[in-house]
Amino acid sequence: MTSPEDFDSPEAFRFWEENCQIIPPGEISFICIGIVGCTIAGISVIFNTFLLALLARNRKHRSSHLLYLTFLAAFDIFVSIAYILLFPVNIYIDYFESELLANAWYTYMPFMLCVSHVTMTASAFLIVAAAFERFVTISKLRTQFAKRNRYLISITCLVLAFISKGPMYFEMEVIPNENCTGASQWTPRQVAWPDNETLMTIYRFWFRNIIITCLPFFLCFYLNFQIIRRLRLQHQGAKLFRFATSEHRQNIRAATLMLVCVTCSYLGSNLPNVVLYILEAFDMEFLKNPAIRPFYTSISDLVSLLTVASCFLRLPIYYACNARIRAEVLEVFDEWWLFVSPKSLHGIKTKRPRPNTTVRYCPTDQGFMLFEKTASRRSDPKPKCYGTGLDKVVLSVALTGMNGTLNVRRASAHGRLVEKAEMTDMDLLRPVFCQRRQSDMLS
């Protein structure tokens, strides 16, 4: 514990208090950022690395809306790594007063801060692009630009992120902290912009804060609201016309639900961030008030924690909402299990058995039914309906015509059989009648 007796004069002690003293973080900050946040970010790196490998190895995903999620997983990896290197390490520096961690942190801090902002901005643009494509799909708009130019849209998102947040690397520099030593021997300083007030206003306020930060948030909010509204209307119409069992519509609703959950997680994690940006842009002096400064710092830490938490939730959301991704995840786990199981050591590889399936059409307004024999109850079929409502109408009309034709053919065949049977009986009785007539004539 440093005391005034350790300094030559009271002025030196006051200088140390103002410039060199390290205020240790509170227990709540250390637990939330140093333990909980670091753990969530570490798991997020593992989840998104697994998700990136899972989506990148399947070529079919590159020509679907899952391409945006592939790039999003890559950006989430950088966001999570940057969070670990920036926030928990900074907490550890203040908590343990480690000079080694301080030297390392101030070395990579400007670069990692720039990387985190670029990747977070690119992720927001990708979510907007995916939401727009899903809005176009569910609204049945006749446009193919969003579906045919996914690579171009993804690259454009990354370029816009670099243009808006890339210069942040040159806006901050690390300088020696005068006569301080130990963990406080370095301090960051913001580089002064050119004296062009108009350029600073247009670029930093309108372009970076309003267009790049606030506009994606409100676009996602609007698109998400419209998607949920149209999805609810289509679901009600499907129930009304009994088309809710269509496999194609179920896939569309599942993909839409997955994107809605991703968008909601983005909106929830960025709402405090947008509020802080608005306050910083219009009333920064209010945030510097000594009574408000602790709340400002806590909300800033909460924004970073919510951002990395949304990255952590990507894989659970995909697994819960998308049957294709869920099947691929289970397949990978099966492969890993076979790799470490004793059977795989002997070169024996087994595949997941396919259930015995039977496809039949039931004229009960249910369309095609897929009956599966499960391992638990072999006698109970598990029906699944395929085909759209138009398929049901066409097939029901066709089967009605076939049933009418079969009934006519059966009636005509039955008539011929009855006629033949009657003729055969008369032929059998005719000799008897002839014999009786001859006997009557002789008598």
Summary of the structure (lengths in Angstrom):
residues: 443
radius of gyration: 36.3
end to end distance: 150.7
largest distance: 164.7
contacts: 1230
relative contact order: 0.08
helix: 76%
strand: 5%
